[in-house]
Amino acid sequence: PISEYDWTRAVLGDREVDVDLTMLLDNGTDLHSFQPAVKDIMKVSSCDLLIYVGGESDQWIEDALESAQNKDMKTINLMEVLGDTIKEEETVEGMQESDHGHEDEDEKEYDEHVWLSLKNASLFCDTIASSLADADPEHSQLYQQNAEAYEEKLAALDQEYQTSVEKSRSKTLLFADRFPFRYLIDDYNLTYYAAFAGCSAETDASFETITFLAGKLDELNLPAVLTIENSDQKVAKAVIENTNTKDQKILTLNSMQSVTTKDVEEGTTYLSIMENNLQILKEAL
């Protein structure tokens, strides 16, 4: 997603002009449904530094790496960088059970949406700066300074999130959609209810799920129902229709899974999306 691309751009700074930097998921296709073309596999196979999420949706990358042409390639797998702090997918009360098509029922499923935490982002920027410094020692100090300057911006926004949550009336979010924001809400000790897990392929909620979520909206007196970007809002509208007041707003939090190259050219950045998400969060809480 845009996150890794944008962090790398920030760490490179003025060196970006000397580097061929590619955002692979550039046409708005999300991580879970991305089908690589031959040119994508060739890029992965021949690049010098590859930064990827490393979850189940990136299995094609692992396969491409096995036959990589560039034997000196360095890779950063974000889920490996997180190590023990990685989170498992969870099913919370009222959430529709989803079938991910796993053959092994005991296989743990990890939440891939690791970029949606500002704290994680800071850690990833350190890792990117170290890898660039290893590849280009001459400019290692520049990469370090750029990473530190960017991490100050991340920390300032993180503090804004913390302050906003502390001041907010409610501490609960309700998603009538998939829920990819586990890393974000855990950073600020928020609770949530959702129709589907983060990587669920489901789009139609059962009546039980809809009435449960509607009941929670009434019980907690929440002002808004949340969806992620590109939602048809069908489930959200059904949930609102089943509440007592039927007057809740539908708000959208952006999980960055549909950002295009055109968006980036027009000025969309990781920080701009996270700043906008903070405004939505304030309204929802």
C-alpha positions as CSV (number, residue, x, y, z in Angstrom):
1,P,0.0,0.0,0.0
2,I,0.9,3.7,-0.1
3,S,2.3,3.5,3.4
4,E,5.6,1.7,2.6
5,Y,6.0,3.8,-0.5
6,D,5.5,7.0,1.4
7,W,7.7,6.1,4.3
8,T,10.5,5.2,1.9
9,R,10.1,8.5,0.1
10,A,10.3,10.4,3.3
11,V,13.5,8.6,4.4
12,L,15.1,9.0,1.0
13,G,14.4,12.8,0.9
14,D,16.6,14.4,-1.7
15,R,18.0,11.0,-2.8
16,E,14.6,10.0,-4.3
17,V,15.6,11.4,-7.7
18,D,18.5,8.8,-7.8
19,V,16.3,5.9,-6.9
20,D,13.7,4.0,-8.9
21,L,10.9,3.8,-6.3
22,T,7.8,1.8,-7.3
23,M,4.4,1.6,-5.6
24,L,3.3,-1.9,-6.7
25,L,-0.4,-1.7,-5.6
26,D,-0.9,1.5,-7.7
27,N,-4.3,1.1,-9.3
28,G,-6.6,1.0,-6.3
29,T,-6.7,-2.8,-5.9
30,D,-6.5,-3.8,-2.3
31,L,-4.0,-6.2,-0.8
32,H,-6.5,-9.0,-0.5
33,S,-7.6,-9.1,-4.1
34,F,-4.4,-8.1,-5.9
35,Q,-3.5,-10.3,-8.8
36,P,0.1,-9.7,-9.9
37,A,0.9,-9.3,-13.6
38,V,4.1,-10.7,-15.1
39,K,5.6,-7.2,-14.9
40,D,4.9,-7.1,-11.1
41,I,6.6,-10.5,-10.6
42,M,9.6,-9.3,-12.6
43,K,9.9,-6.1,-10.6
44,V,9.8,-8.1,-7.3
45,S,12.3,-10.5,-8.7
46,S,14.9,-8.0,-9.8
47,C,14.7,-5.0,-7.4
48,D,17.5,-4.2,-4.9
49,L,15.2,-3.5,-1.9
50,L,11.7,-4.9,-1.5
51,I,9.4,-3.7,1.3
52,Y,6.2,-5.7,1.7
53,V,3.6,-6.5,4.4
54,G,4.3,-10.2,4.5
55,G,0.9,-11.6,5.4
56,E,-1.1,-14.3,3.7
57,S,-2.1,-11.9,0.9
58,D,1.6,-11.6,0.0
59,Q,2.1,-15.3,-0.6
60,W,2.8,-14.5,-4.3
61,I,5.7,-12.3,-3.3
62,E,7.2,-15.1,-1.2
63,D,6.9,-17.4,-4.3
64,A,8.5,-14.7,-6.6
65,L,11.4,-14.3,-4.1
66,E,12.2,-18.0,-4.4
67,S,13.3,-17.6,-8.0
68,A,14.5,-14.0,-7.6
69,Q,17.0,-12.8,-10.3
70,N,18.8,-10.4,-8.0
71,K,20.6,-12.6,-5.5
72,D,21.8,-9.6,-3.4
73,M,18.3,-8.3,-2.9
74,K,17.4,-7.0,0.6
75,T,13.9,-7.4,1.8
76,I,11.8,-5.9,4.6
77,N,8.8,-8.0,5.7
78,L,6.8,-5.7,8.0
79,M,5.1,-8.5,9.9
80,E,8.5,-10.0,10.7
81,V,9.7,-6.5,11.8
82,L,6.8,-6.4,14.3
83,G,7.7,-9.9,15.7
84,D,5.8,-10.7,18.8
85,T,3.6,-7.6,18.7
86,I,1.8,-8.8,15.7
87,K,-1.9,-9.4,16.3
88,E,-4.1,-12.3,15.4
89,E,-7.4,-11.8,13.6
90,E,-10.2,-11.9,16.2
91,T,-13.9,-12.4,16.2
92,V,-15.7,-10.0,18.6
93,E,-19.2,-10.3,19.9
94,G,-21.8,-9.8,17.1
95,M,-19.3,-10.2,14.3
96,Q,-20.3,-12.5,11.5
97,E,-18.1,-15.6,11.3
98,S,-16.3,-15.6,8.0
99,D,-14.8,-18.5,6.0
100,H,-11.4,-17.6,4.8
101,G,-11.0,-21.0,3.1
102,H,-8.3,-22.3,5.4
103,E,-7.6,-26.0,5.0
104,D,-6.0,-26.1,8.5
105,E,-8.5,-25.0,11.1
106,D,-5.7,-24.6,13.7
107,E,-3.7,-22.3,11.5
108,K,-3.3,-18.9,13.1
109,E,-4.5,-16.0,11.0
110,Y,-2.7,-12.7,11.6
111,D,-4.0,-9.2,11.0
112,E,-2.1,-7.8,8.0
113,H,-3.1,-4.2,8.4
114,V,0.0,-3.3,10.3
115,W,0.5,0.1,8.6
116,L,-2.6,1.6,10.3
117,S,-0.7,2.3,13.5
118,L,1.5,5.4,13.8
119,K,3.6,3.6,16.4
120,N,4.3,0.8,14.0
121,A,5.0,3.3,11.2
122,S,7.8,4.8,13.3
123,L,9.4,1.4,13.8
124,F,9.1,0.6,10.1
125,C,10.8,3.9,9.2
126,D,13.8,2.9,11.4
127,T,14.0,-0.4,9.6
128,I,13.8,1.3,6.2
129,A,16.5,3.8,7.1
130,S,18.8,1.0,8.3
131,S,18.3,-1.0,5.1
132,L,18.9,2.1,2.9
133,A,22.0,2.9,4.9
134,D,23.4,-0.6,4.4
135,A,22.8,-0.4,0.7
136,D,24.2,3.2,0.4
137,P,26.6,3.8,3.3
138,E,27.7,7.1,1.8
139,H,24.3,8.7,2.6
140,S,23.5,6.8,5.8
141,Q,23.5,9.9,8.0
142,L,21.0,11.6,5.6
143,Y,18.7,8.6,5.8
144,Q,18.9,8.6,9.6
145,Q,18.1,12.3,9.8
146,N,15.2,12.1,7.4
147,A,13.8,9.2,9.3
148,E,14.1,11.1,12.6
149,A,12.4,14.2,11.2
150,Y,9.5,12.1,9.8
151,E,9.2,10.1,13.0
152,E,8.7,13.4,14.9
153,K,5.7,14.1,12.7
154,L,4.4,10.6,13.3
155,A,4.9,11.1,17.1
156,A,3.1,14.5,17.1
157,L,0.1,13.0,15.3
158,D,0.1,10.0,17.6
159,Q,-0.1,12.4,20.5
160,E,-3.1,14.2,18.9
161,Y,-4.9,10.9,18.6
162,Q,-4.1,10.1,22.2
163,T,-5.4,13.5,23.4
164,S,-8.5,13.3,21.3
165,V,-9.4,9.9,22.6
166,E,-8.9,10.9,26.2
167,K,-11.2,13.9,25.7
168,S,-13.9,11.9,23.8
169,R,-17.3,11.0,25.3
170,S,-17.3,7.5,23.9
171,K,-14.5,5.0,23.6
172,T,-16.3,2.6,21.2
173,L,-16.4,2.5,17.4
174,L,-19.0,0.6,15.5
175,F,-18.2,-0.7,11.9
176,A,-20.9,-1.9,9.6
177,D,-18.1,-3.3,7.4
178,R,-14.8,-5.1,7.5
179,F,-12.6,-4.0,10.3
180,P,-8.9,-3.5,9.4
181,F,-8.2,-1.0,12.2
182,R,-7.2,-3.3,15.0
183,Y,-3.7,-1.9,15.3
184,L,-5.0,1.7,15.4
185,I,-7.7,1.1,18.1
186,D,-5.4,-1.0,20.3
187,D,-2.9,1.9,20.3
188,Y,-5.5,4.1,22.1
189,N,-7.3,1.4,24.1
190,L,-10.6,1.8,22.2
191,T,-13.2,-0.9,21.9
192,Y,-15.1,-1.8,18.7
193,Y,-17.9,-3.8,17.2
194,A,-17.9,-4.8,13.5
195,A,-19.8,-6.8,11.0
196,F,-16.8,-8.7,9.6
197,A,-13.1,-9.4,10.4
198,G,-10.4,-7.4,8.7
199,C,-9.7,-9.7,5.8
200,S,-13.2,-11.1,5.4
201,A,-14.5,-11.5,1.9
202,E,-18.1,-11.2,3.1
203,T,-20.2,-8.2,2.1
204,D,-23.7,-9.3,3.1
205,A,-24.4,-9.3,6.8
206,S,-26.9,-11.6,8.4
207,F,-30.0,-10.2,10.1
208,E,-28.5,-11.2,13.4
209,T,-25.4,-9.2,12.8
210,I,-27.4,-6.2,11.7
211,T,-29.7,-6.2,14.6
212,F,-26.9,-6.8,17.1
213,L,-25.0,-3.7,15.7
214,A,-28.2,-1.6,15.7
215,G,-28.8,-2.6,19.3
216,K,-25.3,-1.5,20.3
217,L,-25.8,1.9,18.5
218,D,-28.9,2.4,20.6
219,E,-27.4,1.1,23.9
220,L,-24.2,3.2,23.6
221,N,-25.9,6.2,22.0
222,L,-23.3,6.4,19.3
223,P,-23.6,9.2,16.7
224,A,-22.1,7.3,13.8
225,V,-21.7,4.1,11.9
226,L,-18.3,3.6,10.3
227,T,-17.3,2.0,7.0
228,I,-14.0,1.7,5.2
229,E,-13.3,3.4,1.8
230,N,-15.2,2.2,-1.3
231,S,-18.1,0.7,0.8
232,D,-21.5,0.5,-0.9
233,Q,-22.8,1.4,2.6
234,K,-25.6,-1.2,2.2
235,V,-24.8,-2.8,5.6
236,A,-24.4,0.6,7.3
237,K,-27.8,1.8,6.0
238,A,-29.5,-1.5,7.2
239,V,-27.9,-1.1,10.7
240,I,-29.2,2.5,11.0
241,E,-32.6,1.5,9.7
242,N,-32.9,-0.9,12.6
243,T,-32.0,1.6,15.4
244,N,-34.6,3.5,17.4
245,T,-33.7,6.9,16.2
246,K,-32.5,6.0,12.6
247,D,-30.5,9.3,12.5
248,Q,-26.9,8.1,12.8
249,K,-24.3,9.4,10.3
250,I,-22.2,7.1,8.1
251,L,-18.5,8.0,8.3
252,T,-15.6,6.6,6.4
253,L,-12.2,5.7,7.9
254,N,-9.6,5.2,5.2
255,S,-7.5,2.0,5.5
256,M,-5.3,3.0,2.5
257,Q,-6.1,-0.1,0.5
258,S,-7.4,1.7,-2.6
259,V,-4.9,4.5,-3.0
260,T,-3.8,5.0,-6.7
261,T,-0.7,6.5,-8.3
262,K,-3.0,9.4,-9.4
263,D,-3.9,10.0,-5.7
264,V,-0.2,10.2,-4.8
265,E,0.5,12.5,-7.6
266,E,-2.3,14.8,-6.4
267,G,-0.7,15.0,-3.0
268,T,-2.2,12.1,-1.0
269,T,0.3,10.9,1.7
270,Y,0.3,8.5,4.6
271,L,0.2,11.4,7.0
272,S,-2.6,13.2,5.1
273,I,-4.8,10.1,5.3
274,M,-4.0,9.5,9.0
275,E,-4.8,13.2,9.8
276,N,-8.1,12.9,8.0
277,N,-8.8,9.6,9.9
278,L,-8.3,11.5,13.1
279,Q,-11.0,14.1,12.2
280,I,-13.4,11.2,11.4
281,L,-12.5,9.5,14.7
282,K,-13.2,12.6,16.7
283,E,-16.6,12.8,15.1
284,A,-17.4,9.1,15.6
285,L,-16.4,9.3,19.3
